[in-house]
Amino acid sequence: MPYAVLRVAKIKTQAHAVAATGHNYRQAQHPHAIANADPQAPHPNREYVNHAQEDYWSLLEARIQEAGVKRIRSDSVRGMEVILTGSPEGFIRGQDGRAVDYSKSKWAGDNLRFLQEKFGAKNIVSFTLHQDEKTPHIHAVLAPITETNTLSADKLFNPASLRQLQTEYAQAMASHGLERGIEHSQAKHDPIQRLYGLETQHVQRVAELSKPSAPAPAIELSDPPTAPWKHAEWKAGEELRINAELAHQAEAARAQLVEVAKLAQANTAAAEQVRVLQKQLNTSEGLKQGNYTSLQAAQQVSQVEGQAFDKMAVQYAQGSDLPVLRQLGQEIREETRQALVQTIEQTLTQPVKDAADFVAKLKAAGYEGQAREPGKVILTHEQTGATFPISELRPNGQALEAQLTAAVERTAQQAKDQAQDRGQSRGRGIGR
């Protein structure tokens, strides 16, 4: 299950506040550029509180003065930056691997309400959602003012209160399928940049794996025996030797493909490299299927990759059995099925209005639903073309239909409860 992630950092100086302002609002004059921010991101960043995007220092000073804080030491912490997000797998993603638009989501609204209820709405001076990086995350800035109108970051953000804050935040995010990490864990919490630095490392690793490899060394044939009756034995031996070498090359390509495919689950930039490596693997496997007449062609593998791939396609069209390719397809289909089951499990933990809403969420993640026969729904993965009947998908080890019905009923009940709460709140206000 994905984790709820909350990190805090102190804002002690005006320079720090100005730098944080420039960073979070992507100001052009800010000297610290965001290397992994995508200027062409399909979903917008959004500010929910500080719509004028004023600098944090001015906002914090104004709030402290408004609260009537009497004692302010020169070294007092003026503000706290709180970063809110979740494990990358906790967000619904489209076919391109990007998270869907969360700018108007209940997740973003619940995060804002959590901070306002915990620290006071007036103390939250900024609340910014970033969607131009791989994983949606929120930068919130607040004035650490206590209920008694004192400025005390140490009281609000000490080790004990931070542990409690982590617990309460996970509880607030439980409806979004996020849970708390291990309490009292000795694991060191790295700066927030580390959460996204791993993705940068993935991209670098993909680049390394995808560098054009040097042409395979020529496979030279040994001299044939002078005795004609030994030619058949010599030919068989050469075939075994060449095929063994090609099998070794194919296995190396397969291992490389598997690693890139795993990285590609979190890095859409790897998609093109997966396609290229897939073709290289198919080529190697196709060459291995050849007989003695392909031995000379094997000496120039790099020159015939495209031809070998086309040859495999023609052989398949003519009815030839390609067990290696079939096995690879089965492995890819099973990996896709497991990924779909995980996507369904995550989607069921979120609000689901009805079956159409559920299908729309799956479509955003790259799966198309289609009823080919009455009562029989087929889900198709748009990227690979793999198809799965509902009966083949058992999220949480149970039938999907019953879980979907329960999720819809739960969502309806939550909406009803919230409406009643709002009605009661308005009633109490009128009574006053």
C-alpha positions in Angstrom: 0.0 0.0 0.0 1.4 3.5 -0.8 2.4 5.8 2.0 1.3 9.3 2.9 4.4 11.5 2.9 4.8 14.7 5.0 8.0 16.7 5.5 8.7 20.0 7.2 11.4 22.6 7.0 12.0 25.8 8.9 12.0 29.3 7.4 14.2 31.4 9.6 15.5 34.2 7.4 14.2 36.6 4.8 16.6 35.2 2.3 15.3 31.7 2.9 11.7 32.9 2.5 12.5 34.7 -0.8 14.3 31.7 -2.2 11.3 29.4 -1.3 8.9 31.9 -2.9 10.9 31.9 -6.1 11.2 28.1 -6.1 7.6 27.3 -5.5 6.2 29.9 -8.0 8.8 29.0 -10.6 9.9 32.6 -10.9 12.3 33.2 -13.8 14.6 35.3 -11.8 15.0 32.6 -9.2 18.6 31.4 -9.3 17.9 27.8 -8.3 16.2 26.3 -11.4 14.1 23.2 -11.0 16.0 20.7 -13.2 13.2 18.1 -13.2 10.3 20.5 -13.6 8.7 20.2 -17.0 7.8 23.6 -18.6 5.4 21.7 -21.0 3.6 19.8 -18.2 0.0 19.0 -19.3 -1.5 19.8 -15.9 -1.1 23.2 -14.2 0.5 24.1 -10.9 -2.1 25.8 -8.6 -2.0 28.2 -5.7 -5.1 27.9 -3.3 -4.4 30.6 -0.8 -1.8 33.2 -1.8 -3.3 34.0 -5.2 -1.2 37.1 -5.7 1.9 35.0 -5.1 3.3 37.5 -2.6 6.7 36.7 -1.0 6.5 34.4 2.0 8.4 36.7 4.3 5.9 39.5 3.9 3.0 37.2 4.4 4.5 35.7 7.6 5.3 39.0 9.1 1.8 40.3 8.3 0.2 37.3 9.9 2.4 37.5 13.1 1.5 41.2 13.5 -2.2 40.4 12.9 -2.2 37.7 15.6 -0.8 40.2 18.1 2.3 38.2 18.9 4.1 40.2 21.6 7.5 38.5 22.0 9.6 37.9 18.8 13.2 37.0 19.3 15.6 37.9 16.5 16.3 34.2 15.9 12.7 33.1 16.0 11.5 30.8 13.3 9.0 32.9 11.3 7.5 30.1 9.2 7.4 26.4 8.5 7.2 24.9 5.0 5.2 21.7 5.0 5.5 19.3 2.0 2.6 16.9 1.4 2.5 14.1 -1.1 2.5 10.3 -1.3 4.3 7.4 -2.8 4.4 7.7 -6.6 2.3 4.6 -7.0 -0.4 6.2 -4.9 -1.5 8.5 -7.8 -3.7 7.6 -10.7 -1.6 7.8 -13.9 -2.5 8.0 -17.6 -1.2 5.9 -20.4 1.9 8.2 -20.7 2.8 7.5 -17.0 1.9 11.0 -15.9 -0.4 11.5 -12.9 -3.9 12.8 -13.9 -4.9 16.4 -13.0 -5.2 16.7 -9.2 -5.7 20.5 -9.2 -9.4 20.2 -8.5 -9.3 16.9 -6.7 -10.7 15.9 -3.3 -7.1 14.9 -2.4 -5.9 18.5 -2.7 -8.9 19.8 -0.8 -8.4 17.3 2.0 -4.8 18.3 2.3 -5.7 22.0 2.7 -8.5 21.2 5.2 -6.1 19.1 7.2 -3.6 21.9 7.7 -6.2 24.5 8.3 -7.9 22.4 11.0 -4.5 21.5 12.6 -2.8 24.8 12.6 -5.6 27.4 12.0 -6.8 28.6 8.7 -5.4 32.1 9.1 -1.9 30.7 9.8 -1.8 29.0 6.4 -0.4 31.8 4.2 0.3 29.7 1.1 -0.7 26.3 -0.3 0.7 25.4 -3.7 0.2 22.2 -5.7 3.0 21.3 -8.1 2.2 19.1 -11.1 5.2 19.8 -13.3 7.2 17.1 -11.7 6.7 13.3 -11.8 4.7 13.1 -8.6 2.1 15.6 -7.5 3.0 17.3 -4.3 2.1 20.4 -2.2 4.2 23.1 -0.7 2.4 24.8 2.2 3.8 27.7 4.2 2.4 28.5 7.7 3.1 30.8 10.6 3.9 28.6 13.7 1.5 30.5 16.0 0.1 28.7 19.0 -3.4 28.9 20.4 -2.1 31.3 23.0 -0.8 33.6 20.2 2.8 32.9 20.8 5.3 32.2 18.0 6.8 28.8 18.8 7.9 26.4 16.1 9.6 24.3 18.8 6.2 23.7 20.5 4.3 22.8 17.3 7.1 20.9 15.6 9.1 18.9 18.1 9.9 15.2 17.8 6.8 14.1 19.7 4.4 16.4 17.9 5.9 15.5 14.5 5.2 11.8 15.2 1.6 12.7 16.1 1.4 14.9 13.0 2.5 12.0 10.8 -0.1 9.7 12.3 -2.9 12.3 12.0 -1.9 13.1 8.4 -2.0 9.4 7.4 -5.5 9.1 9.0 -6.6 12.1 7.0 -5.3 10.5 3.8 -6.6 7.0 4.4 -9.6 7.6 2.2 -7.2 8.1 -0.7 -5.5 4.8 -0.2 -2.4 6.1 1.7 -1.1 4.8 5.0 1.4 5.8 7.6 5.0 4.7 7.5 6.5 2.7 10.3 6.3 4.7 13.6 9.6 5.2 15.5 11.5 4.1 12.4 15.2 4.9 12.5 15.2 5.6 8.7 16.7 9.0 7.9 14.3 11.3 6.1 16.2 13.0 3.3 15.3 16.4 1.9 12.2 16.5 -0.4 14.5 16.7 -3.4 15.4 13.1 -2.7 11.9 12.0 -3.4 12.3 13.1 -7.0 16.1 12.6 -7.2 15.4 8.8 -7.5 13.4 9.4 -10.6 16.3 11.4 -12.1 18.6 8.5 -11.3 16.2 6.2 -13.1 16.4 8.4 -16.2 20.2 8.3 -16.0 20.2 4.6 -15.7 17.8 4.2 -18.6 20.2 6.4 -20.7 23.1 4.2 -19.8 21.2 1.0 -20.7 20.0 2.5 -23.9 23.4 3.6 -25.3 24.0 2.0 -28.7 26.1 -1.0 -28.2 29.1 -1.8 -30.2 28.6 -4.3 -33.0 28.9 -7.9 -31.9 32.2 -9.4 -32.8 32.2 -11.3 -36.0 31.5 -15.0 -35.5 34.0 -16.6 -37.7 33.6 -20.1 -39.0 36.3 -22.7 -38.5 37.9 -24.2 -41.5 35.8 -27.1 -42.8 37.5 -30.5 -42.7 39.2 -31.8 -45.8 37.3 -35.1 -45.6 33.9 -34.7 -47.3 32.2 -37.2 -45.0 33.0 -35.1 -42.0 31.2 -32.0 -43.4 27.8 -32.9 -41.8 29.4 -33.2 -38.4 31.3 -30.0 -38.9 28.2 -28.2 -40.0 26.2 -29.4 -36.9 28.9 -28.4 -34.6 29.2 -24.9 -36.1 25.4 -24.4 -35.8 25.5 -25.4 -32.1 28.3 -23.0 -31.5 26.8 -20.0 -33.3 23.3 -20.6 -31.8 24.9 -20.7 -28.3 26.5 -17.4 -28.9 23.3 -15.8 -30.2 21.4 -17.3 -27.3 23.9 -15.5 -25.0 23.3 -12.2 -26.8 19.6 -12.7 -26.6 19.7 -13.4 -22.9 21.7 -10.2 -22.3 19.2 -8.2 -24.3 16.4 -9.7 -22.4 18.0 -8.8 -19.0 18.5 -5.3 -20.3 14.9 -5.0 -21.5 13.5 -6.3 -18.1 15.5 -3.6 -16.2 14.5 -0.8 -18.5 10.8 -2.0 -18.4 10.8 -1.8 -14.6 12.3 1.7 -14.7 9.7 2.7 -17.4 6.9 2.1 -14.9 8.0 5.2 -13.1 9.7 7.1 -16.0 7.8 7.6 -19.2 11.0 8.8 -20.9 12.0 5.1 -21.1 9.1 4.1 -23.3 11.0 4.7 -26.6 14.0 2.8 -25.2 11.8 -0.1 -24.3 10.6 -0.3 -27.9 14.1 -0.2 -29.3 15.4 -2.9 -26.9 12.3 -5.0 -27.7 13.2 -4.9 -31.4 16.8 -5.8 -30.6 15.7 -8.8 -28.5 13.3 -10.0 -31.2 16.1 -9.7 -33.7 18.5 -11.7 -31.7 15.9 -14.4 -31.1 15.0 -14.4 -34.8 18.7 -15.0 -35.7 18.9 -17.8 -33.2 16.1 -19.6 -35.0 18.1 -19.7 -38.2 20.0 -22.6 -39.6 23.3 -23.0 -41.3 22.4 -20.6 -44.2 22.2 -17.7 -41.6 25.7 -18.3 -40.2 27.4 -15.8 -42.5 24.6 -13.2 -41.9 25.3 -13.6 -38.1 28.8 -12.1 -38.8 27.1 -8.8 -39.5 24.3 -8.7 -36.9 24.3 -4.9 -36.7 23.5 -4.6 -40.4 20.6 -7.0 -40.6 18.6 -6.2 -37.4 15.8 -4.6 -39.4 15.8 -7.4 -42.0 15.6 -10.1 -39.3 12.7 -8.4 -37.6 10.8 -8.2 -40.9 11.7 -11.8 -41.5 10.2 -12.9 -38.2 7.0 -11.0 -39.0 6.7 -12.7 -42.4 7.4 -16.1 -40.8 4.6 -15.5 -38.3 2.2 -14.4 -41.0 2.9 -17.6 -42.9 2.1 -19.7 -39.9 5.5 -20.4 -38.5 5.6 -21.2 -34.7 7.8 -18.7 -32.8 7.8 -20.1 -29.3 10.2 -17.5 -27.9 8.2 -14.6 -29.2 5.0 -16.2 -27.8 6.6 -16.7 -24.4 7.7 -13.1 -24.4 4.2 -12.0 -25.2 2.8 -14.1 -22.4 5.2 -12.6 -20.0 4.3 -9.0 -21.0 0.6 -9.8 -20.8 1.0 -11.2 -17.3 3.0 -8.1 -16.2 0.3 -5.9 -17.7 -2.5 -7.9 -15.9 -0.8 -7.5 -12.6 -0.3 -3.8 -13.1 -4.0 -3.5 -14.0 -5.0 -5.3 -10.8 -2.9 -2.9 -8.8 -4.5 0.1 -10.6 -8.0 -1.3 -9.9 -7.1 -1.8 -6.2 -5.9 1.8 -5.9 -9.0 3.1 -7.7 -11.4 1.2 -5.4 -9.9 3.0 -2.4 -10.9 6.3 -3.8 -14.4 7.9 -4.2 -16.2 6.1 -7.1 -19.6 7.6 -8.0 -20.8 4.8 -10.3 -19.6 2.3 -12.8 -19.1 5.0 -15.5 -16.9 6.9 -13.1 -14.9 3.8 -12.4 -14.4 3.1 -16.2 -13.3 6.7 -16.7 -10.7 6.4 -14.0 -9.3 3.2 -15.7 -9.3 4.9 -19.0 -7.2 7.8 -17.6 -4.8 5.1 -16.5 -4.6 3.6 -20.0 -7.2 0.9 -19.9 -10.3 0.9 -22.3 -13.5 -0.8 -21.2 -15.7 -2.5 -23.8 -18.8 -4.7 -23.5 -18.3 -7.2 -26.3 -21.2 -9.4 -25.2 -24.1 -8.6 -22.8 -22.8 -8.8 -19.3 -19.2 -9.4 -20.3 -16.8 -6.5 -20.1 -13.3 -6.6 -21.6 -10.5 -4.2 -20.5 -7.9 -3.5 -23.1 -4.5 -2.0 -22.3 -4.1 0.8 -24.9 -0.3 0.6 -25.0 0.2 -3.2 -25.5 -3.2 -4.2 -26.8 -3.5 -6.9 -24.0 -7.2 -7.7 -23.3 -8.6 -9.0 -20.0 -12.1 -10.2 -19.2 -13.4 -9.0 -15.8 -13.4 -12.6 -14.6 -9.6 -12.7 -15.0 -9.1 -9.7 -12.7 -9.5 -10.3 -8.9 -8.3 -7.3 -7.0 -7.6 -8.0 -3.4 -8.2 -11.7 -4.3 -12.0 -11.1 -4.7 -14.5 -10.7 -7.5 -14.4 -7.1 -9.0 -18.2 -6.6 -9.3 -18.9 -6.9 -5.6 -16.0 -4.6 -4.7 -17.1 -2.0 -7.2 -20.7 -2.1 -5.8 -19.3 -1.6 -2.3 -17.1 1.3 -3.4 -20.0 3.1 -5.0 -22.2 2.6 -2.0 -19.4 3.8 0.3 -18.9 6.9 -1.8 -22.6 7.7 -1.8 -22.8 7.3 2.0 -19.8 9.6 2.5 -21.4 12.2 0.3 -24.7 11.9 2.3 -22.8 12.2 5.6 -21.0 15.2 4.5 -24.2 16.9 3.3 -25.8 16.2 6.7 -22.8 17.6 8.5 -23.0 20.8 6.4 -26.7 21.0 7.1 -26.2 20.7 10.8 -23.4 23.3 10.7 -25.7 25.8 8.9 -28.4 25.0 11.5 -26.2 25.8 14.4 -25.2 29.0 12.7 -28.8 30.1 12.3 -29.6 29.2 15.9 -27.0 31.6 17.1 
